[in-house]
Amino acid sequence: MKELLKLNDDPRVHGVYLHLPPAALTNRVLNSLKPEKDVDGISDWNTGKLVRGPLSTGFVPPLASAVLHLLENQEDSLEGKTVLLVGGESPFRLVLQCLIERRGMVTAKSHWDSKNAVVLLDAGNVDIPPNWGRLGVVMICFGSLVLSSLHSLFSFIVRQNVVRSCTRWLQEQQYKPWRLRSLKLQPLTPVPSDLQISRAQTAKPVNHLAEEIGLLPEELEVYGRSKAKVRLSLLERLNSQPDGKYVLVAGVTPTPLGEGKSTVTIGLVQALSAHLNLNSFACLRQPSQGPTFGIKGGAAGGGYAQVIPMEEFNLHLTGDIHAITAANNLVAAAIDARMLHEATQSDKALFSRLVPSVNGVRRFSPIQISRLRRLGIIKSDPSSLSPEEVNSFVRLDLDPEKITWHRVVDTNDRFLRKITIGQASTEKGLTRETGFDIAVASEIMAILALADSMEDMKSRLGRMVVGTSRSGTPVTAEDLGVSGALAVLMKDAIKPTLMQTLEGTPVFVHAGPFANIAHGNSSVLADKLALKLVGEDGFVVTEAGFGADIGMEKFFNIKCRASGLRPNAVVLVATIRALKMHGGGPSVSAGAPLPTEYISENLNLVSGGCQSNLKKQIQNAQQFGVPVVVAINVFRTDTPAEIDLVCQLAKECGAFDAVPCHHWMQGGRGAVELAQAVKEATSKPSYFQFLYDLQMPIVEKIRTIAKRIYGADDIDVSAEAQRKIDYYHEQGYSTLPICMAKTHLSLSHLPERKGAPTGFVLPIRDVRASVGAGFIYPLVGTMSTMPGLPTRACFYDIDIDPITEEISGLF
């Protein structure tokens, strides 16, 4: 059994023949063998296929094939002949009987009177009546002597089955057209809660969905009934498959309420696949549990355009954020432990413990050899190091004041923003101030989102800078010796999670980096896998966080550089309420009732918002050479005149098209017009270009973004920021792209300035580097990386029925 299971999982093996005594061929043994490798055709699955089903999908047992070969080589036609089966009650006899009857012959068990009958004797020592051996009768007797004479034919057929198995395997490796079965929606009025809608739909088992979109069983790691990890081997299998169309969903500068980019993304793919019969994939970020239990609620879309089951989407999913938390905090623990040991031990004692003697022999580990190479020490024998080399090797000499690495937790907990650690007596007075970030703010999350392979992720994890030594040298995770362990913790998190929309269309949920100190996009790997799966005529729709000035700009300048992918179109999401706010409307606050201006018709405010913020964001997208389709996410309080005005002005501002979307109320049917506009836009040539050259100085790259994307007159770099910029240049980081950390509530650095502000100078307060992720991030204002809980948090409404285990109040 152990050997069979090993052969089942070995992709180099395409056929297994069980040369075992009959007593060993139990049902458990036979049915543990994968049917597609059962070249002997003896498993129950293959037997069933021969009895009932297409012969092309199973294997005919070689012995039965040999018998049929002998029969079919006779001069006379076998059609209508009778075959007498004598003795041998066994599955083999049943298979033989079925195969003979499929050839047009008739089988008999005891009665035989046909003059030209074919006799098959399947018996050990049976007396053969003399009248059976006459002219026109073919007699095949199964005994040891006869079977040995059939050995060559039998062996040939076994090999033929192996070739057939390999051929089928090769065919399975090719791209398969989708056979997607969409799920029907029956929208209700008024629209129920998101959770009620999600629970009312019966999702397809995820392995069925995977089969419909061409995934192989071995490429799937199933987590329960409704979600699964997809292995990266898919990229190798479909390497030669052309990519589909690549569509980014961005938005105007949002209100604090959000404008529904996720909902539009899901509504669009539901329309493309369930209503236009086009292959499409949505690629979304995984939400943090902090906002889910805090103020924002879930992030699975909404209404009749959402990912299901929404409870699983919004909570633990497949544990990626937990893996990031564990990896991040392992780095933090390694930092403080190393500082303690260096402070309390001599060089000799440190070396003795870092390179312990095992059975009298000291050996460097591979990661320690790498550190020696970076120090310029080309030695592999621990005993050959000089005292100076030992000192360089064992002393990271981290400056406690310059450690940049924080611990993380996936909860909004404001009291962890600044803490003091090391207060126990066992830490020997080595206290220091540090803090916690929310888990999705970890650099490891940004790395997960930008890595394009396991090797790339491991390399990026090793390059993460955690602090600076007292001599000013950057200290990395690889210097700490922890990068290999981090890759182990992240080995499953690197695989995207497959889920589905309410209408049964596929979704990848993977990574969820912050959109301020990081780039705010889902993973490169999810996009790459999806682009191969949808095929050349399909669509991959991915979403960028915050407004287009932040999420879209980072998508183009950071994510597209890392992935090598080029988008075909941008969908710019706008709402009437956001445009009214940018047109001069009163301020909007989360949790407070909307002012009257937002729930009654006001064309002047709408026009003002279109001519300012919407126009600027359309122009921002056009700077990258990509066509823009404006999607108006319609709310019930929006009037036809307001919607028509936005469509008209958006086109006048340069949009390829502008359409209203009703997916929240109607599902994919409400986004068909958007899907048609996107299809047409992606059929046009795209002239994609980056905003800046990586060889430009850091300050000039920042200035380019500030002036061309935000509309600033110039930038004002503080002395501290300039010092950091000079340091990063010395360390060789100046060719990294820029990831601006700025408020998402305004094109400027001041949240209260709406529309498209001009005449301002953008202040650069500080500059930091995420070297592993691969970008420099200037801080325009004060950025909080640990949210706090409001007075009335979402968790007040969340509960579970202890009997049915149904969750309530999630969103």
Buried (B, 14 or more C-beta within 10 A) or exposed (E): EEEBEEBBEEEEBBBBBBEEEEEEEEEEBBBBBBBBBBBBBBBEBBBEBBBEEEEEEBBBBBBBBBBBBBBEEEEEEBEEBBBBBBBBEEBBBBBBBBBBEEBEBBBBEEEBEBEEBBBBBBBEEEEEEEEBEEEEBBEBBBEEEEEEEBEEBBEBBBBBBBEBBEEBBEEBEEBBEBEBEBBEBEBEEEBBBBBEBBBEBEBBEBBEBBBBBBBBEEBBBBBEEBBBBBBBEBBEBBEEBEBBBBBBBBBBBBBBBBBBBBBBBBBBBBBBBBBBEBBBBBBBBBBBBBBBBBBBBBBBBBBBBBBBBBBBBBBEBBBBBBBBBBBBBBBBEBBBEBBBBBEEBEBEEBBBEBBEEEEEEBEBEEBBBBBBEEEEBEBEEBEEBEEEBBBBBBBBBBBBEBBBBBBBBBBBBEEBBEBEBBEEEEBEEBEBEBBBBBBBBBBBBBBBBBBBBBEBBBBBBBBBBBBBBEEEBBBBBBBBBBBBBBBEBBEBBBBBBBBBBBBBBBBBBBBBBBBBBBBBBBBBBBBBBBBBBBBEEBBBBBBBBBBBBBBBBBBBBBBBBBBEBBBBBBBBBBBBBBBBBBBBBEEBEEEEEBBEBBBEBBBEBBBBBBBBBBBBBBBBBBBBBBBBBBBBBBBEEBBEEBBBBBBEBBBEBBBBBBBBBBBBBBBBBBBBBBBBBBBBBBEEEBEBEBBBEEEBEBBEBBBBBBBBBBBBEEBEBBEEBBEBBEBBBEBEBBBBBBBBBBBBBBBBBBBEBBBBBBEBEBBBBBBBBBBBBBBBBBBBBEBEBBBBBEEEBBEEEBEEEEEEEEBBBBB
